[in-house]
Amino acid sequence: MTKAELIERIAKKASITKKASGTAVNTIIEEITKALKKGDRVPLVGFGTFMIRRTKARKGRNPRTGEEIKIKARKRPVFKAGKALREAVAK
């Protein structure tokens, strides 16, 4: 499902305009992004949790040359599905 399809489905289900639905979806994404930038976790009960994980610096290899390279430590966003979502998908 694309973002546009999600907006359309929300608009139909909630009986609101696509513009209002789009604003709601965009606002949710922006607020989750802001919280993650601050280092906060974003738990959505019954759905899952968005959080930041830190990866350690490590050594890797350039696949073309085989040369060893250094990969910097970084932060990456992750999503951990909640129990209700895992069970709903498993059925």
Summary of the structure (lengths in Angstrom):
residues: 91
radius of gyration: 18.6
end to end distance: 19.3
largest distance: 57.4
contacts: 189
relative contact order: 0.12
helix: 45%
strand: 30%
